[in-house]
Amino acid sequence: MTRDSQRDWASFDPENIPTKADASELETFLVEVGHKGSLLDLGCGNGILSRALAARGYRVTAVDINEGAIASARESVVSFHVRDILSTNGLRLAAAPFSIVVCQLVISVVGGVAQRARLLQNAHDSLEPGGWLYLSASGISDDINSGYARLYDEDFAETGEHGTYFSRDSDGEILYSTHHFTEPELRALLEAAGFEVSRVTVNKEASSRRPDQAARFLYAVARKPERILRKNVTQRRKDAKKKKRPPPQNLWVALGSKLG
Ligand SMILES: C[S@@+](CC[C@H](N)C(=O)[O-])C[C@H]1O[C@@H](n2cnc3c(N)ncnc32)[C@H](O)[C@@H]1O
């Protein structure tokens, strides 16, 4: 992967950050979760989604690497912050942990395999035990759109990964790299990050940047297990007990000293 996705997105024209108007899968997810808790919008772009969620009663924190987008979004009830969601030092958000993390159309554009895993790790770390993740991603589409089949092939020499291509502007300039996931691939990534996957829905829709073209989208709903905390507490108790216990003596030495 030759692109520097962090630089691509930090310098992207904030006015033209891609988004998605149809939020019906997100709507279904919110109804399922039921409660209106604290919510983190990871890679919020211009904050369209963040503001809509805040207007519906969620306590929303939203982060993005693009300073221009965050600056324009700031005048709002949402708590907007410039953050790199791939940070290895955590996201340093006062409102954490959150009961819900929303990550719309971000995992496809954050970079390669390591960056996707890091994003999911930060999403996991930002959630409280039992907290919910809603994640949407672009899905593999070469079988329904020959244009994508061509792009995957043409860019393979540089991306080195099937299903990845470079999104370009109308002059053919590369803007950023995009990965299209298979369902098992996205599931495996979520599970590797410690999530319990409730479902991954695969829909055939219109491409977000090319509305006249067919593209698949994946919608994942996953949960940070409750038991992580319990497991840690039990382990910590066991470790503490071990520390208190005197070191085990050799049985024969112990018996010998007793027998005189
Ligand atoms: C396709 S846009 C989606 C924006 C928003 N989620 C929406 O659906 O309206 C991807 C967003 O991810 C952000 N992004 C990409 N890499 C990032 C990173 N490393 N840290 C924070 N944000 C990042 C981009 O700046 C951009 O706003």
The ligand as an SDF file (V2000), in Angstrom:
LIG
                    3D

 27 29  0  0  0  0  0  0  0  0999 V2000
  -15.8190    8.6300    3.5000 C   0  0  0  0  0  0  0  0  0  0  0  0
  -15.6390    9.8410    4.7180 S   0  0  0  0  0  0  0  0  0  0  0  0
  -17.0110    9.4660    5.8020 C   0  0  0  0  0  0  0  0  0  0  0  0
  -17.3950   10.6280    6.6800 C   0  0  0  0  0  0  0  0  0  0  0  0
  -18.5610   10.3600    7.6600 C   0  0  0  0  0  0  0  0  0  0  0  0
  -18.3530    9.1770    8.4480 N   0  0  0  0  0  0  0  0  0  0  0  0
  -19.8580   10.2730    6.9210 C   0  0  0  0  0  0  0  0  0  0  0  0
  -20.3170    9.1670    6.6240 O   0  0  0  0  0  0  0  0  0  0  0  0
  -20.4150   11.3370    6.6190 O   0  0  0  0  0  0  0  0  0  0  0  0
  -14.2480    9.1960    5.6640 C   0  0  0  0  0  0  0  0  0  0  0  0
  -13.8440   10.0730    6.8230 C   0  0  0  0  0  0  0  0  0  0  0  0
  -12.8500    9.4010    7.6050 O   0  0  0  0  0  0  0  0  0  0  0  0
  -11.8970   10.3550    8.0180 C   0  0  0  0  0  0  0  0  0  0  0  0
  -10.6170    9.6930    8.3130 N   0  0  0  0  0  0  0  0  0  0  0  0
   -9.8580    8.9400    7.4730 C   0  0  0  0  0  0  0  0  0  0  0  0
   -8.7260    8.5270    8.1060 N   0  0  0  0  0  0  0  0  0  0  0  0
   -8.7890    9.0360    9.3670 C   0  0  0  0  0  0  0  0  0  0  0  0
   -7.9220    8.9690   10.4920 C   0  0  0  0  0  0  0  0  0  0  0  0
   -6.7600    8.2890   10.4520 N   0  0  0  0  0  0  0  0  0  0  0  0
   -8.2870    9.5960   11.6490 N   0  0  0  0  0  0  0  0  0  0  0  0
   -9.4780   10.2860   11.7100 C   0  0  0  0  0  0  0  0  0  0  0  0
  -10.3350   10.3940   10.6560 N   0  0  0  0  0  0  0  0  0  0  0  0
   -9.9950    9.7750    9.5000 C   0  0  0  0  0  0  0  0  0  0  0  0
  -11.7800   11.2880    6.8300 C   0  0  0  0  0  0  0  0  0  0  0  0
  -11.1820   12.5240    7.1340 O   0  0  0  0  0  0  0  0  0  0  0  0
  -13.2370   11.3920    6.3920 C   0  0  0  0  0  0  0  0  0  0  0  0
  -13.8820   12.4680    7.0280 O   0  0  0  0  0  0  0  0  0  0  0  0
  1  2  1  0
  2  3  1  0
  2 10  1  0
  3  4  1  0
  4  5  1  0
  5  6  1  0
  5  7  1  0
  7  8  2  0
  7  9  1  0
 10 11  1  0
 11 12  1  0
 11 26  1  0
 12 13  1  0
 13 14  1  0
 13 24  1  0
 14 15  1  0
 14 23  1  0
 15 16  2  0
 16 17  1  0
 17 18  1  0
 17 23  2  0
 18 19  1  0
 18 20  2  0
 20 21  1  0
 21 22  2  0
 22 23  1  0
 24 25  1  0
 24 26  1  0
 26 27  1  0
M  CHG  2   2   1   9  -1
M  END
$$$$
